[in-house]
C-alpha cells in the first residue's frame, strides 16, 4: 500500500502522513455546538473526517486508530437559544444532540471511538487554567481569566498571519479587561440565570477554545497526529488551541497535521445560520436520502467550496440509482486499486470518476468486477443500504399512485398522437415534479422512480 498524503494547514503543503506511533494513530475533529439543528455545512466536516477515519483504519487496522469528536454543550449560543425557545439548556442540548446522532446515522457515518462532552470536563479545564496562570501565561481580571497571547511566540503560524495583522483585521472578542486585543477568554463569570461551576475565580464557565484543548489532550495526549475541522475554525479557534496547549504542556507542537474542509455555499455564499441560507441535514436526507447527501458532499475536493443546490442532489441521486442497478452484498476481500486515489489527499472527485469506470467494467456481469465495485463504494460510505431499502425510500417520497401514473402516460400518448406536443411536455413535467421519470423507447413509454 502506498503512503497517505494530507494537506497540512500548518505548513500549507501536502505531506506524507507519519503517525507518532503506528500502534496508536490519533484523530480529533471539532464536533457540533448543540444549539440548533445541524445543517449540510456541518455535515461536510462529519463526512470528510468519517472518510479519513475509514482510510486510517484500512491502513493501520481498526484497533490501532482512535477517533475523538467532541460535543460542545455549554456556550453563549446555547444559552441564547435556550432563552429564546423558552426551554432549559439540558432540554435543548439533549434534543439537538439526539438530532445530531440521527443525522450521523442517516449519512452512514461511523461512530467515533470517543465523543466527550464539554460539561463533563470542567474540572480538567479549571486545572489547565490554574497551570497557565502559574506559568504567567494567563491572568485574572474582574472574575474573567484570559490567555496572554504574548506568552506564545508562534501565535499566528496556523493562520499564516503576523500578530500585527491579526490585531488590525481579526474578528476577536472585545473586552475592557484584556491587556492585549488578541488575548482570549479561558473563564468567564456566569449570571444568576446561566449555568456555572465553582472555581477559584467565582461561579463561571469555560471559554470555547479551552474545551477542545482539554478533551483532545485527555484522550489523545499532549501531542497527537491529526486535528480536523472546518476552514472557519482556523482562526481564532484552532490558533488559540495551539497556543494554550503548547504553553501548558511546554511542547513545540500540539497536533502534527491540521486538516480543514472548505465551506458549503448556497449561491456562492457561505451557508450559515446567521445568513439564514441553510438546509438542515434532516431536510436534505428526508428529501433525497442520506446516501445521496453523502455522495454530494464527496463530489468536490474537500478543501474547495461546494455549492449546494437541488440540481446537485438530483444528479447524485441519478448516479446512485445507476450504481444500485448492479448492487450486490458480495464485496471483494482485497482493496480495489482505486483506493490509492484516496491516499492522495482524499481525492474524492477522481475516486468517484474511477467508480464510474468500474461500473462500466461491471456491465458485462463480471462477478469479480461487481465485487470490486461494491467494495470501492463501501470504502466511501456508500452501499450500506440494500437496493430494496433504496427503492422503498424512493417510493415513500412519491405522492402519486401507479394507477394515476399509467393514466397520465396514456393521456400523454393521446396528446402526442393528436399533435398536442405542448400538452405532452406538460404531462411529462408534472410527472417529473412528482418524482416519476418517463422515457420513450421505440413505441413504448416506460416509467421509473427518480
PyMOL commands that set and color helices and strands:
alter all, ss='L'
color gray80, all
select helices_A, chain A and resi 40-60+62-64+76-85+89-106+118-134+149-151+163-169+208-220+231-249+281-288+290-297+310-324+339-343+348-361+367-378+387-396+402-417+421-433
alter helices_A, ss='H'
color red, helices_A
select strands_A, chain A and resi 5-8+13-16+25-29+65-69+138-141+144-147+184-189+204-206+224-230+255-261+264-266+269-270+306-307+436-441+444-449
alter strands_A, ss='S'
color yellow, strands_A
deselect
rebuild
show_as cartoon
